[in-house]
Amino acid sequence: MEKSKKEIKVELNYKKSFYENISQIYEELKKLRKKKQNAELALKKVKKEKAKEEKKEIKENESDEEKRWFENFYWSFTSEGKLIIGGKNQEQNELIFAKYFEAKDLFFHADIIGGSVTILKKGKEASPQELLEASQFSACFSKAWKEGYSRISSYYVEKEGVKKTHLGKKAEKGSFFIVGERRWFKNLQLILRIGEPLENKKEYGSLIVVPSVSKIKLKKEVILKPGRLKKESVCKELAEYYKVKKEKISSMLPTGRFFIRKVK
């Protein structure tokens, strides 16, 4: 289908010669061209000012918050305020186990090879709801997301049940022997929610990712599932939506592709 072209009506003055009419038309066209150029310049200026304001807003948003130690990892909070952290790679799994895994904490892992070591701080004091939230978190930040799973099971064990060495053997980098009793949560959905916390709690920050079962209420909420969209394009869209840097969004989301839905 051909694109329709705009028609320009030209009035001819029959008292003038052909050449005089052509000259007048030419002058009118020059004026129209000049108006178009001025309009395009004005539009560029508006867009430039808007982009400058957005960058300023992003800078102001991020300068208000200092990066906290747990933001180097995958992180979230339970509905009752307990910290959840997860390793992004083998090195972080080792670091979490060696430095941040304490006696009162619980160790979570999805039922798949290639999962984030997830720790629920003070997990021994957690409610059943918090245990469910940490389990779903560990499921979402496992290889299952990258593989496009919709559901997977996850388990947790106490600190005594996780060993780096067992029966004279040493686990590979980023891996551990599970010798304690595993307590399971079956068929967890791989669904996350991202948004601005409705409750003004300092630990939540201005933006948080929580498992879908979390009771934390969010503004500008977006539902995330494994899908077809590339992470890079999703991060760009969400960065514009929340007025933050793309790198911030990327650091908060699991590896893989996405389906997203904004909640009205």
C-alpha positions in Angstrom: 0.0 0.0 0.0 1.4 3.4 -1.0 1.8 6.1 1.6 -0.6 9.0 1.1 1.1 12.3 0.2 -0.1 15.6 1.6 -1.6 17.9 -1.0 -0.8 21.5 -1.1 -3.4 23.8 -2.6 -2.0 26.7 -4.6 -4.1 29.7 -5.7 -3.1 31.3 -8.9 -3.6 34.9 -9.6 -4.8 35.3 -13.1 -3.9 38.9 -13.2 -0.2 37.9 -12.9 1.9 36.2 -15.5 2.9 32.6 -15.3 6.4 33.4 -14.2 5.1 35.8 -11.5 2.8 33.0 -10.1 5.7 30.5 -10.1 7.9 33.0 -8.3 5.2 33.6 -5.7 4.7 29.8 -5.2 8.5 29.4 -4.8 8.5 32.1 -2.1 5.6 30.4 -0.2 7.4 27.1 -0.3 10.6 28.7 1.1 8.5 30.1 4.0 6.9 26.7 4.6 10.3 25.0 4.6 11.6 27.6 7.0 8.7 27.0 9.4 9.3 23.2 9.2 13.0 23.7 10.0 12.1 25.9 13.0 9.6 23.4 14.3 12.1 20.5 14.0 14.7 22.6 15.9 12.2 23.4 18.6 11.2 19.7 18.9 14.9 18.7 19.2 15.4 21.3 21.9 12.4 20.0 23.9 13.6 16.4 23.6 17.1 17.4 24.7 15.8 19.3 27.7 13.5 16.4 28.6 16.4 13.9 28.4 18.5 16.3 30.6 15.8 16.5 33.2 15.4 12.6 33.2 19.1 12.2 33.7 19.0 14.7 36.5 16.1 12.9 38.1 17.9 9.5 37.9 21.0 11.0 39.4 19.0 12.6 42.3 17.1 9.3 42.9 20.3 7.3 43.1 22.3 9.9 45.1 19.7 9.7 47.9 20.6 6.0 48.5 24.0 4.6 49.3 24.6 1.1 48.1 24.3 -1.4 50.9 26.5 -4.5 51.2 23.8 -7.0 50.3 23.1 -5.2 47.0 26.2 -6.8 45.6 24.1 -10.0 45.6 20.6 -10.9 44.6 18.5 -9.6 47.4 15.0 -9.1 48.8 13.1 -8.9 52.1 10.4 -11.1 53.4 6.9 -9.7 54.3 8.1 -9.5 58.0 11.4 -7.8 57.2 14.0 -10.6 57.1 16.8 -10.2 54.6 17.2 -12.8 51.7 20.4 -12.9 49.7 21.5 -15.0 46.8 24.8 -15.6 44.9 25.1 -14.4 41.3 27.9 -16.8 40.5 30.3 -19.4 42.0 32.4 -16.8 43.7 29.5 -15.1 45.4 28.1 -18.5 46.5 31.4 -19.2 48.2 31.5 -15.8 49.7 28.0 -16.0 51.1 28.7 -19.4 52.6 32.0 -18.3 54.2 31.1 -14.8 55.4 27.3 -14.3 55.7 25.9 -17.8 56.6 25.3 -17.8 60.3 23.9 -20.3 62.8 20.4 -18.7 62.9 20.1 -18.6 59.1 18.7 -21.1 56.6 20.1 -22.3 53.3 17.8 -22.5 50.3 18.4 -24.1 46.9 16.2 -24.9 43.9 16.0 -28.5 42.8 18.3 -28.0 39.8 22.0 -28.0 39.1 23.0 -24.3 38.7 21.1 -22.4 41.3 21.9 -19.4 43.5 22.9 -20.2 47.1 20.1 -18.4 48.9 20.3 -17.5 52.6 17.4 -16.3 54.7 18.9 -14.3 57.6 17.5 -15.4 60.9 15.6 -18.1 59.0 15.2 -20.3 62.1 12.8 -17.6 63.5 10.9 -17.3 60.2 7.2 -17.8 59.8 5.8 -20.4 57.3 4.9 -17.5 55.0 8.6 -16.2 55.1 9.9 -19.7 54.4 7.6 -19.9 51.3 8.8 -16.5 50.1 12.5 -17.4 50.5 11.9 -20.7 48.7 10.2 -19.0 45.8 13.0 -16.5 45.6 15.6 -19.3 45.4 13.6 -20.9 42.6 13.4 -17.7 40.6 17.1 -17.0 40.9 18.2 -20.4 39.7 19.0 -21.8 36.3 15.3 -22.7 36.0 14.5 -19.1 34.9 17.1 -19.2 32.2 15.8 -22.5 31.0 12.3 -21.1 30.8 10.7 -23.3 33.5 7.3 -22.2 34.8 7.6 -24.2 38.1 10.3 -25.9 40.1 10.7 -27.2 43.7 13.0 -25.9 46.3 14.3 -27.0 49.7 16.0 -25.5 52.8 18.3 -26.9 55.4 19.9 -25.6 58.6 23.6 -24.5 58.7 24.8 -27.8 60.2 23.4 -29.6 57.2 25.6 -27.8 54.6 29.2 -28.8 54.2 32.1 -27.8 52.0 33.8 -31.1 52.7 32.2 -34.4 53.4 33.7 -38.0 53.8 37.1 -36.7 52.8 35.8 -35.1 49.6 35.7 -31.4 48.8 32.8 -29.9 46.8 33.5 -28.0 43.6 33.7 -24.2 43.6 30.3 -22.7 44.3 28.8 -26.1 45.3 28.2 -27.8 48.7 27.3 -31.1 50.2 23.8 -31.2 51.7 23.9 -33.7 54.6 21.1 -32.4 56.7 17.3 -32.9 56.4 15.8 -31.2 53.4 12.4 -29.5 53.9 10.7 -29.1 50.6 8.4 -26.6 48.9 7.0 -28.3 45.8 6.1 -26.8 42.3 6.8 -23.2 43.1 5.9 -20.7 40.3 8.7 -18.7 38.8 7.1 -15.3 39.2 8.6 -12.1 40.6 7.2 -8.6 41.3 9.2 -5.4 41.0 8.1 -2.0 42.2 8.3 0.9 44.6 7.5 -0.2 48.2 4.2 1.3 49.4 5.4 1.1 53.0 8.3 3.6 53.6 10.8 1.3 55.2 14.5 2.3 54.8 15.7 -1.3 54.3 13.4 -1.8 51.3 15.0 1.2 49.4 13.1 3.0 46.6 12.8 -0.1 44.4 12.6 -3.8 45.3 12.1 -7.2 43.7 10.0 -9.7 45.7 8.7 -13.2 45.0 5.0 -13.2 43.8 3.8 -14.7 47.1 5.2 -11.8 49.1 2.7 -9.6 51.0 4.8 -6.5 50.5 2.6 -4.0 48.6 4.2 -2.1 45.7 3.5 1.0 43.6 4.0 0.9 39.8 4.1 -2.9 40.2 5.4 -5.0 37.3 5.0 -8.8 37.1 8.0 -10.8 35.8 8.0 -14.3 34.4 10.3 -16.4 32.2 9.4 -15.4 28.6 10.8 -14.3 25.2 11.9 -10.8 25.9 15.7 -10.2 26.2 16.9 -9.1 29.6 18.6 -6.0 28.1 15.4 -4.7 26.5 13.4 -5.4 29.7 16.0 -3.6 31.8 15.9 -0.6 29.5 12.1 -0.4 29.6 12.0 -0.7 33.4 14.8 1.8 33.9 12.8 4.4 32.0 9.6 3.5 33.9 11.3 3.8 37.4 13.7 6.6 36.5 16.8 4.7 37.5 19.9 3.4 35.7 19.6 0.3 33.5 22.5 -1.3 35.4 20.5 -1.1 38.7 17.6 -3.0 37.2 19.9 -5.6 35.6 21.6 -6.3 38.9 18.3 -7.0 40.6 16.9 -9.5 38.0 17.7 -13.2 37.3 19.6 -14.3 34.1 17.4 -15.2 31.2 14.5 -13.9 29.1 11.3 -12.3 30.4 7.6 -11.8 30.1 6.4 -8.6 31.8 3.1 -7.2 32.7 2.4 -3.8 34.3 -0.2 -3.9 37.1 -2.8 -1.1 36.8 
